[in-house]
Amino acid sequence: MACRGTGVDVNPSYPYDPDLHEPGSVAAKGSCSQHGQDSAERGTCTGEPVVSFQDRHGRWQSGCSLALEQLVDRGEIQPLGQGA
C-alpha cells in the first residue's frame, strides 16, 4: 500500500524476491524489469535486481541498483528498509 507523507503516493520497496513476480516475467527470471521497459536507459542497467516493488498500476516490478536509485529520486518508491 502506498504511503502518504508528502501528498504524493510512494510505494514501499522490498528486497528482490522472485516469488512476488508473475511466473515467466522478466522480473521472475531474475532481471531488471524497470530497465527492460525503459529502453532509453537499457545500456546503463546493472542487470541483477536488488528490489521488488509495485508500480502505480499494482503490478510487481523488479529493479537493479541503478533503477532503485532512480525510482527513489523520482519519489515513486521508498528506499529499501523504509517500507511498512
N, C-alpha and C positions, 0 to 999 in steps of 0.2 A: 504494500500500500504506500502511496506517495506521502511524503511529509510536507507539512505546510508551515514553514517557518518565515519565509520572506514574501509570502503571497504567491510564490511560484512552486508548482509541484516538482519535487525532487524525489526520484525513485531511489530506494535503497540499493546497495550493491553487496554482493556476496562473493566469497572466494569461488573460483570456477568449479562448477560441478556438472559434469556431462549428463547426469541423470535428470537435471532440470529441463533439458532441452529436448525438442521433438526428435524422436529417433530418425536417423538418417540425415539430419540437418547439418549444415556447416559447423555449427556450434557443438553438436553432439559428437561430431567426428574429431573434435579437438583443434579446431581452427578458429580464428577471429572472425565472427560473423559481422561485426561492426565494419571492418575494412573490406570484407567481402562484398558488402552492399555499397560501399563508398569507393568507387573505382578511382576517384581523383587522388586518394591517399593510399592506394594499394601498395605502391612502391615503398612506403615508409612503415608498413605494418611489420611488427616483430613476430607475427605468426602465432605463437603459442598463447592461448588465452589464460588470463590470470583472474578474470572477473566474470560473473554471471549477473545479469540484471534484466528487468522487464522494461521494454520500450514503452513509449506513450500509448501504444495500442494493446499493451498487456502481453506481448509475445516475449518469450525468453530469448535473450541475445547473449553473446559472449564477446569479450574484448581483450586484446593484448594490452601490455603495459602502456603503450602509447595511446590506445583508444581510451583506456581508463582515465588517463590524464586529460585528454581532450574532452571527454564527457563530463568530468568533474568541473573543468574550467568553464564549460558552457552551461553548467548548472542543471544538467539532465539527470545525473545520478550523484549519490553521496560518495565520498571517499570510502574505500574499504575500511571496515572496522567501525563505521559510524551508523550502520543500519540498525533497524529496530530489533 
